[in-house]
Amino acid sequence: MRALLGLAAASAVALFGATPALAGSWLLGFSPADTLPPGAFSAISGTGGQVSSVGDPRTTSFTPFLAHAGIRVGLADGWDVGYRLATVALPFSTVGPSLGSEIDLKHRLTPKNSPWQVALVGGVGYAYLDIQNMSRSAWSPGADLIVSRQVTPKYTVFADLRYVYTFIESGQQAAGPNHFQAFGPGAGVKVVLTKRVSLTPEIGAFDFQGRLTGDKANGFGFQYGAVLGFRF
């Protein structure tokens, strides 16, 4: 347990010590479809990475460590809200990684005691970035469909389908419009370690489309990660 708490602390330090320079989209949700009870509170902290291959000709990039942290609060039966900070990587070495934030609302569509759980998540992310020597804002609305099943009291497996669109405001020096979208599935498992602590690893594969710094960003990406969850 001491080692797990140490990992969480190290991830938080890495996250909050990062410099917000550029922006993108962290596409893994690290969450089954169930929602928190009203008034309940949870937090996550962890890390992951991304491999992408985009453009014409193809450019492959690898970002091995992307820190991640967030909180969730139960609003009502079947509803909770979350806020997270994440270092994220766009698929060009000249654009990422960076520090961004996201707020989302989750709605559980199935009964609380159903063995299968389904939820819809809608949210928007924001980052303030420097690209081509100009400061710009980047907005990332997105949606996520999650399906999960509790296999045993300790293990819950889940799969999700996520779409994110990132719009980066243009400037006088822009080489062209800057926009980026990602769509694809992810899968993970939530492992209950103690009454209040869990571990959730997840992987995902995504289709990338768009333009960054005026160049085509069509291709694919793969993300992986794991977070520790704390229930209060």
Secondary structure, DSSP 8 states (H G I E B T S, - for coil): -HHHHHHHHHHHHHHHTS--------------S----TT-EEEEEEEEEEEEEETTTTEEEEEEEEEEEEEEEEEETTEEEEEEEEEE--SSTTS--EEEEEEEEEEE-S-TT-SEEEEEEEEEEEEEEEETTEEEEEEEEEEEEEEEEE-SSSEEEEEEEEEEEEEE---TT-SS-EEEEEEEEEEEEEEE-SSSEEEEEEEEEEEEEEEETTEE--EEEEEEEEEEEEE-
